[in-house]
Amino acid sequence: MKSKSIKKVKVKFKLNGKELELETKPNKRLLDLLRDDLNLTGTKEGCSIGECGACTVIMNGKAVNSCLVLAGEINNSEIITIEGIAQNGNLHPLQENFLKYGAVQCGFCTPGMILSAYALLRVNPEPDEETIKEAIAGNLCRCTGYKQIIEAIKHSTKITDG
């Protein structure tokens, strides 16, 4: 019995502000494309089923689990990873506040947590605590207890680059 090989597709998309075009298998996960093909390892693999938020990226302005997005779906999209929010080699103010308020412990959930907060602050620069909790509800952290994370996000209002 012959095995069928999956035909590659061309995808054009913007990644962290840069236009890219590449060939990939349409059923490859965005997570694997980022980590394995593009060497952007800030995006973490946790549960692989969209439950933990470690693989969160921003796709067309919304926080999404990259383990649930297929490469064939990203054509003509804009993707932002944790590597893409730093500016001119400097941490984004949201990243700085995660450090300042102790919202980083083991660091595994941090990229996804920051990107969920970043997506929120782009559309709501002054969220209340309940809105912050809702925005990060899809991101699991086993270390911080969330208090420091919420504080870091609260102190990051009005600082997004929109």
C-alpha positions, 0 to 999 in steps of 0.5 A: 500500500502506497502512502500518500504524501501531503502536497505542500502549499504556499502561504504568505503572511506577516510575521512580527512585522515582516512579510514572509512567503514559504512552502509548508504542509497545510496540516502543519501546526502554526506552533511547529512552523514557528518553533521548528521552521522559523526558530521562534522558540518563545512560543511554548508547547504545553498541552497540545490541545488548546487548554493551557495557553503556553502556545498563544500568539496573536493572529489578526489582532486576536490571541489564539492557541497556535497548537490549534491553527494549521499552517494552511490557515495563516495565508494572508494573516498577521502573526505576532509572537513574543519575539515580535513585541520587543521594540528596537532590541528593548523589552516592551513595557508589558514585558518589563512590568512582568519582570518588575511585578514578579509575574515571571517565575518558571517562565513557561507560561509567560510568553502566552500570558504576555501575548494574551494581555497584549491583545487585550490592551490593544483593544482596551487600554484601561481594562478593569481587573475582571476584564484582565482575568477574562483575557488571561483565563485561557492561560494556565500558570502553576507558579504565581497564583496570578496575583502578580500577573494581574498586577503587571497587566494593571500597571501596563495600561495605556502603554501599548503600541496599538 
